[in-house]
Structure formats: structure tokens, C-alpha cells
Amino acid sequence: MPETVHRRHNRRVTILLYDGVCGLCSRMVQFVLRRDRRKIFRFAALQSSFAREVLERHAIPVEPMETFYVVESYRQAGERVLAKSDATIFVFRKLGGLWRLAVIGYAVPPALRDGLYDFVARRRYRWFGQSESCWLPAAGVRDRFLDLN
């Protein structure tokens, strides 16, 4: 299935791996879906076997689920996985427009950026809620979710 996604679009596939039961993460996915006019992002919940396979291939532990990841150039030479603030800045940069200004974040040392990211991540369930099950996308965008097919 993921191989056909790559061939069908004949371009680099960028995947956002997110905590499917996290309110903040689900809102981030919805935010990206509304603004990703070029449809460059695909999505999969960290709870899925798809995400587990990708992370294990890169020797990244699946647990604990304290960050979201961006998989750039999925199944191609140069495939890489970004996490925490690097993943966040990457997403905003790819959305284009004024969101590109997020690259200013690279001026902040990674330890500080990731420290702030971790501060929010540790409190995300308390602040944004947690679902019993993964958020389900609307029918019109389900084809962009690799763990639902």
C-alpha cells in the first residue's frame, strides 16, 4: 500500500506521524490539512503498524509517544525522520506563505527549542485533552491517511 502511494504521486512523499489520541496533535493535523494546498503531506497515527514500521526502520523507539515526526522522502534515497521542533518548523516551512517565517525558529538553539517543545508535550493531554480512540478524518481527505487504507 505505501509503495503504491509513492508511485501514484510520482514525487517525494512527506508523512506526518502523530499521536492519534492527543487533542493537540489532532488539531495540528487538521490545521495542516486546511492549509496544505499542494497536498504534500500524508498522515499516520503513531499507534498504527505503519508508523511502527517506519520508526523501527530508523531505530526510533515508538514509546513513549512524546513527539510527532515528519518522514521526508518516504521510501526514497535520503529518507529521514525529523522530530520535535525540527519537525514543527519543517511543516510550517512546507505550508508556504507566511507560515514560512517559522524558519526563524532555527535561530534558536535546538536545546532551547526542544526544551519548549518537551514542556508543552508533557502537558498536552491536560491542556488539550485525550481521546479514547484516534481521530477519524472526513471522507474527503481519508486518502491522505496511510493507516486507514
C-alpha positions as a Python dict, from the first residue, in 0.01 Angstrom:
ca = {
    (1, 'M'): (0, 0, 0),
    (2, 'P'): (259, 266, 87),
    (3, 'E'): (458, 175, -226),
    (4, 'T'): (154, 249, -443),
    (5, 'V'): (114, 586, -272),
    (6, 'H'): (469, 671, -374),
    (7, 'R'): (426, 557, -735),
    (8, 'R'): (83, 710, -780),
    (9, 'H'): (205, 1059, -693),
    (10, 'N'): (548, 1017, -854),
    (11, 'R'): (706, 1266, -616),
    (12, 'R'): (860, 1279, -275),
    (13, 'V'): (617, 1167, -11),
    (14, 'T'): (624, 1351, 322),
    (15, 'I'): (444, 1186, 611),
    (16, 'L'): (342, 1335, 942),
    (17, 'L'): (331, 1075, 1221),
    (18, 'Y'): (118, 1199, 1510),
    (19, 'D'): (-31, 1077, 1838),
    (20, 'G'): (-382, 984, 1728),
    (21, 'V'): (-539, 1022, 2072),
    (22, 'C'): (-383, 1360, 2153),
    (23, 'G'): (-610, 1663, 2117),
    (24, 'L'): (-321, 1894, 2027),
    (25, 'C'): (-185, 1651, 1769),
    (26, 'S'): (-527, 1603, 1608),
    (27, 'R'): (-568, 1980, 1588),
    (28, 'M'): (-226, 2008, 1427),
    (29, 'V'): (-324, 1752, 1162),
    (30, 'Q'): (-648, 1941, 1093),
    (31, 'F'): (-453, 2267, 1075),
    (32, 'V'): (-214, 2118, 819),
    (33, 'L'): (-498, 1964, 615),
    (34, 'R'): (-670, 2303, 582),
    (35, 'R'): (-351, 2480, 470),
    (36, 'D'): (-173, 2214, 263),
    (37, 'R'): (-299, 2332, -75),
    (38, 'R'): (-33, 2134, -262),
    (39, 'K'): (-128, 1818, -72),
    (40, 'I'): (232, 1731, 4),
    (41, 'F'): (159, 1575, 342),
    (42, 'R'): (28, 1229, 419),
    (43, 'F'): (-59, 1123, 772),
    (44, 'A'): (-44, 820, 1001),
    (45, 'A'): (-111, 781, 1372),
    (46, 'L'): (182, 674, 1587),
    (47, 'Q'): (-43, 395, 1715),
    (48, 'S'): (-54, 235, 1368),
    (49, 'S'): (156, -53, 1239),
    (50, 'F'): (259, 175, 953),
    (51, 'A'): (420, 427, 1193),
    (52, 'R'): (576, 149, 1400),
    (53, 'E'): (745, 4, 1089),
    (54, 'V'): (885, 342, 981),
    (55, 'L'): (1017, 430, 1326),
    (56, 'E'): (1169, 86, 1381),
    (57, 'R'): (1347, 111, 1045),
    (58, 'H'): (1514, 428, 1179),
    (59, 'A'): (1581, 274, 1524),
    (60, 'I'): (1346, 525, 1690),
    (61, 'P'): (1151, 389, 1988),
    (62, 'V'): (775, 411, 1944),
    (63, 'E'): (713, 457, 2316),
    (64, 'P'): (674, 698, 2480),
    (65, 'M'): (469, 900, 2233),
    (66, 'E'): (601, 1242, 2324),
    (67, 'T'): (654, 1395, 1981),
    (68, 'F'): (528, 1390, 1630),
    (69, 'Y'): (757, 1304, 1343),
    (70, 'V'): (797, 1409, 984),
    (71, 'V'): (922, 1144, 745),
    (72, 'E'): (1074, 1320, 447),
    (73, 'S'): (1127, 1137, 116),
    (74, 'Y'): (945, 824, 234),
    (75, 'R'): (1098, 507, 88),
    (76, 'Q'): (1347, 701, -123),
    (77, 'A'): (1719, 754, -100),
    (78, 'G'): (1774, 1017, 163),
    (79, 'E'): (1466, 927, 366),
    (80, 'R'): (1496, 1097, 704),
    (81, 'V'): (1286, 1142, 1014),
    (82, 'L'): (1257, 1478, 1190),
    (83, 'A'): (1123, 1515, 1543),
    (84, 'K'): (1010, 1781, 1788),
    (85, 'S'): (1088, 2142, 1694),
    (86, 'D'): (1267, 2042, 1372),
    (87, 'A'): (952, 1861, 1257),
    (88, 'T'): (734, 2156, 1357),
    (89, 'I'): (943, 2411, 1170),
    (90, 'F'): (963, 2181, 867),
    (91, 'V'): (582, 2154, 849),
    (92, 'F'): (529, 2529, 869),
    (93, 'R'): (800, 2594, 610),
    (94, 'K'): (640, 2347, 367),
    (95, 'L'): (296, 2505, 410),
    (96, 'G'): (439, 2814, 246),
    (97, 'G'): (307, 3167, 258),
    (98, 'L'): (352, 3349, 585),
    (99, 'W'): (394, 3014, 762),
    (100, 'R'): (744, 3001, 611),
    (101, 'L'): (850, 3261, 864),
    (102, 'A'): (872, 2976, 1114),
    (103, 'V'): (1225, 2917, 981),
    (104, 'I'): (1322, 3200, 1214),
    (105, 'G'): (1292, 2931, 1480),
    (106, 'Y'): (1617, 2779, 1352),
    (107, 'A'): (1794, 3084, 1500),
    (108, 'V'): (1707, 2948, 1845),
    (109, 'P'): (1945, 2675, 1966),
    (110, 'P'): (1789, 2327, 1927),
    (111, 'A'): (1819, 2254, 2300),
    (112, 'L'): (1600, 2556, 2381),
    (113, 'R'): (1351, 2483, 2101),
    (114, 'D'): (1319, 2120, 2203),
    (115, 'G'): (1300, 2216, 2570),
    (116, 'L'): (994, 2429, 2497),
    (117, 'Y'): (853, 2150, 2279),
    (118, 'D'): (901, 1899, 2563),
    (119, 'F'): (739, 2138, 2814),
    (120, 'V'): (422, 2151, 2602),
    (121, 'A'): (436, 1779, 2514),
    (122, 'R'): (438, 1676, 2880),
    (123, 'R'): (122, 1882, 2942),
    (124, 'R'): (-61, 1831, 2611),
    (125, 'Y'): (-319, 1580, 2739),
    (126, 'R'): (-402, 1803, 3035),
    (127, 'W'): (-426, 2118, 2824),
    (128, 'F'): (-578, 1984, 2500),
    (129, 'G'): (-741, 1657, 2603),
    (130, 'Q'): (-702, 1295, 2512),
    (131, 'S'): (-943, 1074, 2317),
    (132, 'E'): (-1032, 712, 2379),
    (133, 'S'): (-952, 639, 2015),
    (134, 'C'): (-776, 800, 1720),
    (135, 'W'): (-942, 1094, 1546),
    (136, 'L'): (-1103, 997, 1215),
    (137, 'P'): (-1070, 1233, 920),
    (138, 'A'): (-1358, 1334, 695),
    (139, 'A'): (-1424, 1119, 388),
    (140, 'G'): (-1280, 1382, 152),
    (141, 'V'): (-929, 1355, 300),
    (142, 'R'): (-911, 992, 411),
    (143, 'D'): (-695, 901, 112),
    (144, 'R'): (-416, 1110, 270),
    (145, 'F'): (-411, 886, 580),
    (146, 'L'): (-186, 587, 523),
    (147, 'D'): (-304, 394, 826),
    (148, 'L'): (-672, 389, 725),
    (149, 'N'): (-647, 216, 387),
}
